[in-house]
Amino acid sequence: MDKPVSVQQFKCTQCGGELHPDEGQRFVTCPYCSSTVYLDKSCVVFHWYLAPTLDEGKARAALARWMAGNETVKDLDKKSRVVAVTFQYFPIWYLKQRREGRENIFLELAAATSVSELKRLHLPAGDLRRYDPVLDATAQPPTVPLQAALDWLAERNVDAAEIVESALVHVPLYAFKYQYDDQRYTAVVEGATGRVFANIYPAKAEAPYLFVGGLTAAVFFCLATLPVAGALIEGGEGLGIGLLLLLALGVPAALLLLGLAAWVASRV
């Protein structure tokens, strides 16, 4: 466990007032301005949370829409079965960079998770609220130090000196475990927007679509050579015959290929 840092080192990031945390305390409310802050070793940062707008029922509906979309296998929403659901506030490091007059926001995960796609979250600053200690029972504590997050940014050529604001944000997440084809998967629904995140899921097979695309390209390439071949063999008359053949064969070929594509889309 980290040794407690002298209380003289802790200042509120909002008003500058002295904070006097108990030994081992990491979440503190400023007695002067009521700001909530997080203490990470010798660093004090803002502590926010993103308020949920979805209950479990709406989160399930968002998951079902994602399952019925274009990324997953056909009818995943009907063929899968949710076996467990949990809700928690997950910690995210929110880092704001100011560079050449522009501001960039970087998010780094503040705790271990199997769904690394959560780094693609979007956290509008206007939707963040002061963290309320009443959320402690459902909030996962951070296990990744702020310095580790800054080191990760340094690997992406982001200078720590350009970080003008650091905050710990707890984000509402519904974690759904579902079963499909005798395998279990995990998908996370962000409780404020309903956006779904998943690293591994039953995705659509690409091979049938690639086959249809390749077949279509090959067929029309062959048809396109008919006018050229006719012109080389018979001149202008051959060109005309080639164009007629292209039209006569191209229309039914297009209809057949369109039907094949529709059949693949309905099956995969």
Stockholm file with secondary structure:
# STOCKHOLM 1.0

chainA/1-268         MDKPVSVQQFKCTQCGGELHPDEGQRFVTCPYCSSTVYLDKSCVVFHWYLAPTLDEGKARAALARWMAGNETVKDLDKKSRVVAVTFQYFPIWYLKQRREGRENIFLELAAATSVSELKRLHLPAGDLRRYDPVLDATAQPPTVPLQAALDWLAERNVDAAEIVESALVHVPLYAFKYQYDDQRYTAVVEGATGRVFANIYPAKAEAPYLFVGGLTAAVFFCLATLPVAGALIEGGEGLGIGLLLLLALGVPAALLLLGLAAWVASRV
#=GR chainA/1-268 SS CCCCCCGGGCBCTTTCCBCCCCTTCCEEECTTTCCEEEEETTEEEEEEEECCCCCHHHHHHHHHHHHTSSSBCTTHHHHCEEEEEEEEEEEEEEEEEEETTEEEEEEEESSCCSCGGGGGCCCCGGGEEECCGGGGGGBCCCCSCHHHHHHHHHHTTCCGGGEEEEEEEEEEEEEEEEEETTEEEEEEEETTTCCEECSSCCBCCSHHHHHHHHHHHHHHHHHHHHHHHHHHHHTHHHHHHHHHHHHHHHHHHHHHHHHHHHHHHHHC
#=GC SS_cons         CCCCCCGGGCBCTTTCCBCCCCTTCCEEECTTTCCEEEEETTEEEEEEEECCCCCHHHHHHHHHHHHTSSSBCTTHHHHCEEEEEEEEEEEEEEEEEEETTEEEEEEEESSCCSCGGGGGCCCCGGGEEECCGGGGGGBCCCCSCHHHHHHHHHHTTCCGGGEEEEEEEEEEEEEEEEEETTEEEEEEEETTTCCEECSSCCBCCSHHHHHHHHHHHHHHHHHHHHHHHHHHHHTHHHHHHHHHHHHHHHHHHHHHHHHHHHHHHHHC
//
